[in-house]
Amino acid sequence: MKTGFKKFLSVLTAAVMLCCCLPLSSLAASGTIVIRFSAYDGEVIMPAQGISVSEGTAEAYGYDVSETDFNGEAINGITALDALVAAHAYYYGSEFSAENAKNHLIVSDGMVLKAFGKSAASSGFTVNNKCPNDGVIGSWGTYTGYAVDETSLENGDTMSYFFYQDKSFYSDYVGWFTMDGEAVNTVAVTQADSITLTLEGYSFMWYGCSADLEENITPLAGADVYVLSDEGYTSAGKTDENGSITITFDKAGDYRVCAYGETEDAYGITSPVSASWCTVSVNTKLQAFWNRILDFFARIIEFIKNLFSFNK
């Protein structure tokens, strides 16, 4: 009886959570992961969107992959190179095949030389807003960054690929949106309500592998903000001196907010800002009401599950 009730709770919890939201992790098929990928080169190449990535994708398209990283540690699972290849396959469709893949993407010894059909010698990528690295402080007082074929990915990760706009000093900032001090990739809002997003980031080349990265994260003022819908891009203005912007959504639907352009620091120095993304789901008042009801029951079920687990 007790076991049956626990099974019932598990099934009911799964059903409720499925009704509440469908995160990227729920979209992954067996043997694949789903990540949120975007690409930017002064303008958006690929807006942030979920793409499926399977282990061995890079090899399937004829790319050489490393078995160990620079520390001699084995590289297992799906890598950022697999994701980059999958993104190209998504972007180009049937035009991207094992026979002509290198017309669009060239990778040599983990270095990306061409991406999206253009020179990529001055490019970089982040995973979950960070520069992937080994976490070991070297002689320069910094970590050592991983190459694209050394970086492991997990289901639900966010990967942003960008081309440097400042090719003299490589001062480009990478950033992300926050609400109430917490980084956010997705936000739900009720129709006609406003949300305030704050853009934060850091100079990728200068601080990406720094042990004191957190001390160099700053609000990004003056960046251009756009709302992407089925009708295209609409300007929402610029981030203020605190890196913030308030946006009102009059129609229900799914939107993507992005920010890029330039930011000016306290010394008046202007630097490029790579694209940051946040998905906004705008619900009608009725949808918002039912979402609150479902969330309420989900919390009750979770409480009951924890209670039974505690008393087991």
N, C-alpha and C positions, 0 to 999 in steps of 0.2 A: 504494500500500500504506500509506504513511504517512498520507495524507489519510483513507483508509478507517478506519484505526485511531483517528484522532482523532475521526471521526464516531461510531465505536462508543463511545469514552469519553464523549462528550457525551451520547449516548442513555442509557448506563448510569448516568451521574451523575444525570441527570434522574429516572430511575426510582428510584434509591436515595433521593434526597432526597424524592421524592413519598411513598415508604413511610415515611420517618422522621417527616415532619410535613406538615401542610397549613396554611401560614400564610395570613393574610388576602390576601396578594398573589396566591395561587394561585386564589382564588375569583373574581377579577375577570373579567368577560366583556369582549369587545372593546368599546371605547368607554365603559367604565365604570371606576370604581375601587371598592374596598371599604375602608371605614374602620371603626374601632371607635368607636361613639357611645354616650353615656350622657346622661341628664338627671336633675336633682335639684332638689327644692324642700322642704328640711326632711325629706323622705322621698323614696325612689326613685320617679321617674316612669318612666324607662327604664333598666334595668340595662345595663351595657356589653355590646354585641353588635355583630357585623358587619352593616353595611347597605351595599347597593349604591347608588352615586350616579353619575348620568350628567351630562355637561355640558349645560346648558340646562334642568335640572330646574326651577329657580326660575321661569324664563320660561314654561315649559310650564304652570305653575299660576297664571300671571297676575301674577307679581311683577316689578317694575321692577328692573333691574340696572344697575350702573355699568360704563362702558367703560374708565374710568381711575380710579386711586386719587387721594388728596388731593395726591400729589406729581406728578400728571400722567402716571404710568406706566401703560401698558396692563395691563388685567386679563385674563389668559388662562386657559383651562382651567376646571376645576371649583373652585367656591368653597365657603366655609363656609355661605353661604346656600343653595346647592344641597343641601348635606348636611342643613341644618336642615329644609328642605322635605321631603326624602326621609325624614327621621326622622319627621316628622308623618304622612306617607303610610303609613309602616310602622306607626306607633302607632294611627292611626285607621282604617286599612284603607279600605274603599269609602266611608266617611263623609267622607273628605278628598278633595275633587275641586276642579277649577279653578273651579267655580261657588260652592262654599262654603268654600274654603280659608281665607278671611279670618275665618271664624267662630272659627278656632283659632289662626291665625298672621297677625299684621299686622307688616309691615316698611315703614318709611318713610325714604327717604334713608339706608339702611343701618342705621337704628336699629330694634331689635326692640321693638315696643310691646306685642305680645301673643304669647305662646307657650304651647302646650299648653292653650289656652283660658283663660288667666289673664293679668293684667297683667304685663308683662315690662319695665317701665321700669327696675326695679332687677334687672338680670340681667347675666350675662357668660358668656364661653366661653374655653376653652383649647384649643390644638392642640399635642399632644405635651407637655402639662403647662406650656406657656408661653403668655403673652399675645402673640398675633401683632402684630408691630410693624415699623416701617420700618428699625430699626437705626441711625437718625440721631439723635444727641443734640441736642435743641433747647435753647431758651433757659432752660428750667426744669431742665436737666440730666437729662432723661429722653427716652426714645424716644416716638414717637407711635404709638399703637395703631391697628391696622386695624379697620375696621368689618366686619360679617359678610359683606357682599358684595364686600369688597376682599381678603379672606383666601383665598389659593390653597391647595388641598389636593392631596396626593399619595396614591397607593395605599399602604395600610397605616398611614396616620396615625390618631391617636387624637384625637377631639374630645369634650370634656366641656362640656355646657351646664348652667348653674346659676342659681338665683335667690338673691339675697342674703338672708340671714336677719337680718343686722344692718343695718337700714335707717337707722340714726342715724350710725354712724361707718364703715360698710362695711369692717369688720375681717375679713370672712370669709377663711378660709384655703382654698387649693386644694392638693391633695397627690397623692402617688403612692407606690407601694410600692417598696422596694428590698431586694435581697439581696446581701450582701457588698459593699455600697457602690454597687451598680449598679441603676439603675431597671429594673423588670421589669413587663411586661404579662402574660406567661404563664410558668408554672412547671410542670415535670413532677416528680412524686414517686412513690415506690413505696408501695403499700398498706401501712398501719400505720406508715409513717415520719412524722416530723415535719418541718415547715419553719418557719423563723423569718423573718417579714417585718417590715420597719421602715417606718413611715409618716413621710414627710418632706413639707414643703411651705413655703408662704410666704403672706403676706397679699396677695391678688391686687390689690386697689385700690391699696395703698400701695407695693408693690414690683414689680408685674407688668411695668411698662415702665421700671423702674430699671436703670441701667447697672451697678449693683452688686448685681444680683439674687442672685448666687451667695452673697454674704455674708449674705443675709437668709433663706436656706433653713435650716429648723430641724426637728428631730424633733417630731412632733405627739403629745404625751402625752395620755392620757385619752380618746381617740376610741373610739367603739363599733365593734366589728368583728363582721361577720356572714358566714356561709357560705351561699351560695345554691345550692340543688340542685333537682332535680325535685320535692322534697318541700316546697320553700319556704325561708324564711330561718331560720337557726339562729344564736343568739348564740354567739360565740366568746370573748367577754370584752372587755376594753379594752386599748389600747396602754399599755405601762408608761412610766416616766419617760424612757426613751430612745426612745419611739415604737415599741417592738417588741412583737410578740406571736408566740407559738409555737402552731401548730395541728397536730393529728394527724388524718389521714384514714384511717378504718378500712375504708371500702368503696371499691372501684375505681369510677371514673366521672369525669365532668367537673363541676367546681365553679367558682363565682365567689366570690371573697372581696371584700367591700367594707367600707370604713370611713368613718364620718361622725359628726356630733354636735358635740362641743365639745372644745377643747383649752385648757390652762392654761399660760401662760408662766412664766418664772422670777420674775416680779413678782406672780404670782397673778391676772393678768388673763385672763379667759375669753373666747374668741372662737369663733364657729361654724366648723365644718369641713365643706366640701363633700365629696361622695362620691368616693372613689378606688376603683379596681377592679384586680383581678388574677385571671386565669383559671388554675385549677389542674387539670392532668390527672393523675389518680391511676391508676397502672398496677398490674396484678398483678405478682408477681415474675417470672412467665414473660414478660409483655409487656415489663417493664423489661430482662430479659435480651436479648430480641431487638432492642429499641431500641438497646442498647449495641453489639450485633453490627453492626446497620445503620449506626450512627454510625461504628464502626471502619472499615468498608469505604468509607463516604463520605469519610473523611479520607484513606484510601489513594488513592482515585481522584483526589481533589483534589491530592494530592501529585504523582501521576503526570502529571496535566494541567499542573501548574505546571512540572514537570521538562521536558516536551516543549515547552512554551511558551518556557522559558529557552534550550533548545538549538535552537530554530527558526532 
